[in-house]
Amino acid sequence: MDYIPYHPRMRLGQGFNSYTQQTCLQAAVDFPSSTEIDDPHQPRPSQRLVLSHECVTRPSQLARTLNLSAADTIASGGFRGGRFGGVVDEEKFRDADFSFVVTAKVGRGVWPDEKARAVFKPFGRLSSAEFLKIYGDRYISGFESGGELIGIVYVKMIDADDAAVVKAKLHDILATILVKSPEESDMESLSHMANLSISATFAKGAIYEPISQTWALRDLLETITEFFQYAKAADERIHAVVKPYDSLPSFVAASGKPVLPSYSPAIASAMEMLDDFYTFKQLEADARAMQSSIEEYTISEADNHFEASMRGAIDAHKEIRGQMMALVKCVNDLQVKPELASTMALGGRKYNPPAQLRARLPVIQRPPTLPARPSSDGSVYSASSRSRNEVSDNQD
């Protein structure tokens, strides 16, 4: 059983593809005793605020934390084009040394409850590929209602040596915000060690609406502490609950049903490719930037390097785009044949790793460092050094 961010097109009993997080056949499963309208007279479970936070550095970690499909994120061109496009600031995430994803949720329970009878509705004899295309590999068994706040804290270190301290302070602040306010000294020290920026969104009316105003960390913390009072009356659907078909006795008993491959290895593979996809996006931006200042670049030392010329920069850009398209094809192939994930895990992906392309790109020319020579007081320094007594090992 998984909880997937809700979308208005979702319906109870609808088929669902866990790899793309796209809906499939609308009436894959029937709920004879249920309707699409939640009964307001049903007793509600006790409500409580559930707060979680996660430190992330890679796009795949961000996708997992937000419970997003890597395949759908790649198909959308990145987080900006996806379901949480309003909350994920891609530039800030890329430039940050690390980020914290903070989620505050007040749930009002799942409808219908676990006792609701669900019956699989067969569609004739289908192959595994046909079944996945029509039905998906799961079905929507219910919806969770309530309210949800998602915030992302992007952390850009002033001094990289302080990263561990800043991580620990933020973790402690976020872990204890419901029981105590952060010390002013901690907030002050954070501001001296790192630049923090915030993006956030509320689940409202089945749509995640970004918060447009600029927030400081304290704004986010204060909103979290007040969120229970705000959200306890909310009754929006915030998640769909999806289950595998083989959890249904009627599906297990159906004759002629196909053997469905697991999407789990394919999902893991797509998450890895999401990281490569974002690296390709950065290389593509680098190749475009070279074209406006190519005279500042020289060839790399790699074999088969791109020339440090306008033609070389254009060729690099074309090669990067081609590799990105090959990656997208691999992602699409896994949707149809998830069993290919084992082959791809053994080096069977039909694109070159982005690190190989990066090594071939022209590099910025660095001015030569003059040899160190003794000064009048006997200390050793280089003409390119900013201060005396700076040893040559620390010079570029």
Disulfide bonds with the S-S distance in Angstrom:
none
